Amino acid sequence: MNYTVIVAEDEELLLNNLVHKIEKADPDFQVIGTARQVHRLSRWWNR
């Protein structure tokens, strides 16, 4: 089973580390998007 993930974090270093850890934790997880600001995430989500 595959899982798609969107990661939101305002600190760039933490965002990059979270993405790396998620992708490394399990090949079933795929990060399909990131956002440093919540309003950008909500715009992406409502496409």
C-alpha positions in Angstrom: 0.0 0.0 0.0 1.3 3.4 -0.9 0.8 6.6 1.1 1.2 10.1 -0.3 2.4 12.8 2.2 2.4 16.6 2.2 4.8 18.2 4.7 4.2 21.7 6.1 6.8 23.3 8.3 7.9 27.0 8.4 11.5 26.3 9.2 13.3 25.2 6.0 15.9 23.0 7.7 13.2 21.1 9.6 11.1 20.8 6.5 14.0 19.2 4.5 14.9 16.9 7.4 11.3 15.8 7.8 11.0 15.0 4.1 14.2 13.1 4.1 13.2 11.0 7.2 9.7 10.2 5.8 11.1 9.1 2.5 13.8 7.0 4.2 11.5 5.5 6.8 9.4 3.4 4.4 9.3 3.2 0.6 5.5 3.1 0.8 5.6 6.8 1.8 6.0 9.3 -1.0 6.3 13.1 -0.3 4.3 14.7 -3.1 4.4 18.3 -1.8 5.9 20.7 0.8 4.9 24.0 2.1 6.6 26.6 4.3 3.4 28.6 4.8 0.0 27.1 5.6 -1.9 29.3 3.2 0.2 27.9 0.3 -0.7 24.4 1.4 -4.4 25.2 1.5 -4.2 26.7 -2.0 -2.4 23.6 -3.3 -4.9 21.3 -1.5 -8.0 23.1 -3.0 -6.8 22.7 -6.6 
